[in-house]
């Protein structure tokens, strides 16, 4: 428990803190101050305040575009630990169709510069990505994300040479497909699994814990499909507002592969077979010379 950090926040009255489970990156706490006001506190031990700079920027963009999400209240570093204090959203029950519509509205906000990337890097505890601005989604996704991931899996020993060769075959398929697809730099959540969505007490959907970037919107949709929890109504609501384009079904596998590689890197060989199966699904679309 971070009693001194909580004192440092200067909240009124006696503050109670309850550890919140469910995430795999931050320590998380629900705080209640002396006025019975609730807050959500994230702590990342051993990092500076800038650990949260991308998430903060994403949440502020969400607020700008009227996307329901927590508000940023405070950010800093205390005795070597980064912290982020957010408004608390009481959990309720809502419609997955409305959730799909909310994500579609998010994706309708394109970067006016026409570039892919973000002002701040993606920072995880086991891997980081630069998010360097580029005019090419292929460059951002393949060169800045997939290839560094593949190299790290090889260095770590999770992949043997044959696995890496299979990966490079998949990369060639992905490049060819993305070069033939006109991507737009949509504002993306960046980590859109079921644990990062919720409903407030009014039944309105909300997005939490973003790893934002301007990218192809199929990136977010692909991530929703990997671990479940998103119902057919979610996709129906999404397509009502912003229908996916032809060929999306095949391209979504690229983003399944990406997320599974992230998990192989972080959690180990439990994910090896899933990554291997995804690689084979991608190379099934190889074109003969």
C-alpha positions as CSV (number, residue, x, y, z in Angstrom):
1,X,0.0,0.0,0.0
2,X,1.2,3.5,-0.8
3,X,0.1,5.4,2.3
4,X,2.5,8.3,1.9
5,X,1.6,8.7,-1.8
6,X,-2.1,8.8,-0.9
7,X,-1.3,11.5,1.8
8,X,0.7,13.4,-0.9
9,X,-2.4,13.6,-3.1
10,X,-3.9,16.0,-0.5
11,X,-7.5,14.6,-0.7
12,X,-9.8,15.9,2.0
13,X,-10.3,14.0,5.2
14,X,-9.4,10.4,6.0
15,X,-8.8,8.4,2.8
16,X,-9.5,4.7,2.5
17,X,-7.9,2.7,-0.3
18,X,-8.9,-0.7,-1.7
19,X,-6.7,-2.6,-4.1
20,X,-8.4,-3.3,-7.4
21,X,-7.5,-6.5,-9.3
22,X,-7.8,-7.2,-13.0
23,X,-5.0,-5.4,-14.7
24,X,-1.5,-6.7,-15.6
25,X,0.5,-3.4,-15.9
26,X,-0.4,-1.1,-13.1
27,X,-1.2,-1.3,-9.4
28,X,-4.7,0.1,-9.1
29,X,-6.7,1.4,-6.1
30,X,-10.1,2.8,-5.4
31,X,-9.8,5.7,-3.1
32,X,-12.6,7.2,-1.0
33,X,-12.0,10.6,0.7
34,X,-13.6,12.1,3.8
35,X,-16.4,13.6,1.7
36,X,-17.2,10.1,0.3
37,X,-15.8,11.1,-3.1
38,X,-14.4,8.2,-5.1
39,X,-11.2,8.2,-7.2
40,X,-9.2,5.7,-9.2
41,X,-5.4,5.7,-8.6
42,X,-2.9,4.0,-10.8
43,X,0.7,3.4,-9.6
44,X,3.7,2.1,-11.6
45,X,6.6,1.4,-9.3
46,X,10.0,2.4,-10.5
47,X,9.0,4.8,-13.3
48,X,8.8,8.5,-13.7
49,X,5.6,10.5,-14.2
50,X,5.9,10.4,-18.0
51,X,5.0,6.7,-17.9
52,X,1.4,7.8,-18.1
53,X,1.8,10.7,-20.7
54,X,0.3,8.7,-23.6
55,X,-2.7,7.6,-21.5
56,X,-3.3,11.1,-20.3
57,X,-3.2,12.5,-23.8
58,X,-5.6,9.8,-24.9
59,X,-8.0,10.4,-22.2
60,X,-8.0,14.2,-22.9
61,X,-8.7,13.4,-26.6
62,X,-11.6,11.2,-25.5
63,X,-12.9,14.1,-23.5
64,X,-12.5,16.5,-26.4
65,X,-14.5,14.2,-28.7
66,X,-17.2,13.4,-26.0
67,X,-16.1,9.8,-25.6
68,X,-17.2,8.7,-22.1
69,X,-14.0,8.0,-20.1
70,X,-12.3,8.9,-16.8
71,X,-11.1,12.4,-16.3
72,X,-7.4,13.1,-15.4
73,X,-7.2,14.7,-12.0
74,X,-3.4,14.5,-11.1
75,X,-0.2,12.9,-12.4
76,X,3.3,12.9,-10.9
77,X,6.1,10.9,-9.4
78,X,6.4,10.2,-5.7
79,X,9.6,8.6,-4.3
80,X,10.4,6.9,-7.6
81,X,6.9,5.7,-8.4
82,X,4.7,7.1,-11.2
83,X,1.0,7.8,-10.3
84,X,-2.1,8.8,-12.1
85,X,-5.3,9.9,-10.3
86,X,-8.5,9.6,-12.2
87,X,-12.2,10.3,-11.6
88,X,-14.1,7.1,-10.6
89,X,-16.8,5.7,-12.8
90,X,-19.4,3.6,-10.9
91,X,-20.1,0.4,-12.7
92,X,-23.5,-0.2,-14.2
93,X,-25.1,-2.4,-16.9
94,X,-25.5,-1.3,-20.5
95,X,-25.9,-2.3,-24.2
96,X,-23.1,-3.8,-26.2
97,X,-24.7,-2.2,-29.3
98,X,-24.2,1.2,-27.7
99,X,-20.6,0.2,-26.9
100,X,-20.1,-0.6,-30.6
101,X,-21.5,2.7,-31.6
102,X,-19.2,4.5,-29.1
103,X,-16.1,2.9,-30.6
104,X,-17.3,3.7,-34.1
105,X,-17.7,7.4,-33.1
106,X,-14.1,7.3,-31.7
107,X,-12.8,5.9,-35.0
108,X,-14.5,8.7,-37.0
109,X,-12.0,11.2,-35.6
110,X,-9.0,11.1,-38.0
111,X,-5.7,12.8,-37.5
112,X,-6.0,16.1,-39.5
113,X,-2.4,15.9,-40.5
114,X,-3.0,12.6,-42.3
115,X,-0.2,10.8,-40.3
116,X,-0.2,7.6,-38.3
117,X,1.5,7.5,-34.9
118,X,1.2,9.5,-31.7
119,X,2.9,12.3,-29.8
120,X,4.1,9.8,-27.1
121,X,5.4,6.3,-27.3
122,X,3.6,3.2,-26.2
123,X,5.2,2.2,-22.9
124,X,4.7,-1.2,-21.4
125,X,6.7,-2.9,-18.7
126,X,8.1,-5.5,-21.1
127,X,8.2,-3.7,-24.4
128,X,7.8,-0.2,-25.8
129,X,7.0,1.2,-29.3
130,X,8.0,4.6,-30.6
131,X,4.8,5.7,-32.3
132,X,6.9,7.8,-34.6
133,X,4.8,9.8,-37.0
134,X,4.6,8.4,-40.5
135,X,2.4,8.7,-43.6
136,X,2.2,4.8,-43.8
137,X,0.1,2.5,-41.6
138,X,2.2,-0.4,-43.0
139,X,5.4,1.3,-41.6
140,X,3.9,2.0,-38.2
141,X,2.3,-1.4,-37.7
142,X,5.0,-3.6,-39.4
143,X,8.2,-1.7,-39.0
144,X,7.5,-0.1,-35.6
145,X,5.6,-2.9,-33.9
146,X,5.6,-6.3,-35.5
147,X,9.3,-6.5,-36.5
148,X,10.6,-5.3,-33.1
149,X,8.2,-7.8,-31.4
150,X,9.4,-10.6,-33.6
151,X,13.1,-9.8,-33.0
152,X,12.5,-9.7,-29.2
153,X,10.7,-13.1,-29.3
154,X,13.7,-14.6,-31.2
155,X,16.2,-13.0,-28.7
156,X,14.3,-14.2,-25.7
157,X,14.3,-17.8,-27.0
158,X,10.6,-18.1,-27.4
159,X,11.1,-18.6,-31.1
160,X,13.5,-20.9,-32.9
161,X,14.9,-20.0,-36.4
162,X,12.0,-21.9,-38.1
163,X,9.5,-19.8,-36.1
164,X,11.1,-16.6,-37.2
165,X,11.2,-17.7,-40.8
166,X,7.4,-18.4,-40.6
167,X,7.0,-15.0,-39.1
168,X,8.8,-13.3,-41.9
169,X,6.6,-15.1,-44.4
170,X,3.6,-13.7,-42.5
171,X,5.2,-10.2,-42.6
172,X,5.4,-10.4,-46.4
173,X,1.7,-11.2,-46.6
174,X,0.8,-8.4,-44.2
175,X,2.9,-5.9,-46.1
176,X,1.3,-6.9,-49.4
177,X,-2.2,-6.7,-48.0
178,X,-1.7,-3.3,-46.3
179,X,-0.2,-1.8,-49.4
180,X,-3.4,-2.7,-51.3
181,X,-5.6,-1.3,-48.5
182,X,-6.3,2.5,-48.1
183,X,-5.9,3.0,-44.3
184,X,-7.0,6.2,-42.6
185,X,-5.3,7.5,-39.4
186,X,-8.3,7.1,-37.0
187,X,-8.0,7.8,-33.3
188,X,-7.7,4.3,-31.8
189,X,-7.9,3.1,-28.2
190,X,-4.9,0.9,-28.8
191,X,-5.7,-1.9,-26.2
192,X,-9.4,-2.6,-26.7
193,X,-9.9,-5.8,-24.8
194,X,-13.0,-6.4,-22.7
195,X,-11.3,-5.3,-19.5
196,X,-10.8,-1.8,-20.9
197,X,-14.5,-1.1,-21.5
198,X,-17.3,-0.6,-19.0
199,X,-20.7,0.9,-18.4
200,X,-21.5,3.6,-16.0
201,X,-24.5,3.7,-13.6
202,X,-26.6,5.4,-16.3
203,X,-25.9,2.5,-18.6
204,X,-23.6,4.5,-20.9
205,X,-20.6,2.8,-22.3
206,X,-17.1,4.1,-21.4
207,X,-13.5,3.4,-22.5
208,X,-10.7,3.2,-20.0
209,X,-6.9,2.6,-19.9
210,X,-6.1,3.7,-23.5
211,X,-2.8,3.1,-25.2
212,X,-3.7,5.6,-27.9
213,X,-2.5,6.0,-31.5
214,X,-3.7,7.3,-34.8
215,X,-3.9,4.0,-36.8
216,X,-6.1,1.9,-39.0
217,X,-9.4,1.4,-37.1
218,X,-9.2,-2.4,-37.9
219,X,-6.4,-2.5,-35.3
220,X,-8.8,-1.9,-32.5
221,X,-11.5,-4.2,-33.9
222,X,-9.0,-7.0,-34.3
223,X,-7.9,-6.7,-30.7
224,X,-11.6,-7.0,-29.6
225,X,-11.8,-10.5,-31.1
226,X,-8.8,-12.2,-29.5
227,X,-10.0,-12.9,-25.9
228,X,-13.8,-12.6,-26.2
229,X,-16.3,-10.7,-24.3
230,X,-17.6,-8.6,-27.2
231,X,-20.9,-9.9,-28.4
232,X,-22.4,-9.8,-31.9
233,X,-24.4,-6.8,-30.8
234,X,-21.2,-4.8,-30.4
235,X,-20.2,-5.4,-34.0
236,X,-23.7,-4.7,-35.2
237,X,-23.7,-1.4,-33.4
238,X,-20.3,-0.5,-34.8
239,X,-21.2,-1.3,-38.3
240,X,-24.4,0.7,-38.0
241,X,-22.3,3.8,-37.5
242,X,-19.1,3.0,-39.4
243,X,-19.2,-0.2,-41.5
244,X,-16.0,-2.1,-41.9
245,X,-14.5,-2.2,-45.4
246,X,-14.3,-5.1,-47.8
247,X,-11.5,-7.5,-46.9
248,X,-11.5,-6.6,-43.2
249,X,-12.2,-10.1,-42.1
250,X,-8.8,-11.3,-43.5
251,X,-6.9,-8.2,-42.3
252,X,-8.2,-8.5,-38.7
253,X,-6.0,-11.6,-38.3
254,X,-2.9,-9.4,-38.5
255,X,-4.0,-7.7,-35.3
256,X,-4.9,-11.0,-33.6
257,X,-1.3,-12.0,-34.4
258,X,0.1,-8.8,-32.9
259,X,-1.8,-9.1,-29.6
260,X,-0.9,-12.8,-29.2
261,X,2.8,-11.9,-29.8
262,X,2.5,-9.3,-27.1
263,X,1.2,-11.9,-24.8
264,X,3.9,-14.5,-25.8
265,X,6.5,-11.9,-25.0
266,X,5.0,-11.0,-21.7
267,X,3.6,-14.3,-20.3
268,X,5.7,-16.9,-22.1
269,X,5.1,-20.2,-23.9
270,X,1.4,-20.5,-22.9
271,X,0.8,-18.4,-26.0
272,X,3.2,-20.2,-28.3
273,X,0.6,-22.4,-30.0
274,X,-1.9,-19.5,-30.4
275,X,0.8,-17.4,-32.1
276,X,1.8,-20.3,-34.3
277,X,-1.8,-20.9,-35.4
278,X,-2.3,-17.2,-36.2
279,X,0.9,-17.2,-38.3
280,X,-0.4,-20.1,-40.3
281,X,-3.8,-18.3,-40.8
282,X,-1.9,-15.3,-42.2
283,X,0.3,-17.2,-44.6
284,X,-2.7,-19.1,-45.9
285,X,-3.1,-15.9,-48.0
286,X,0.3,-16.1,-49.6
287,X,0.1,-15.5,-53.3
288,X,2.1,-17.6,-55.7
289,X,4.7,-15.8,-57.8
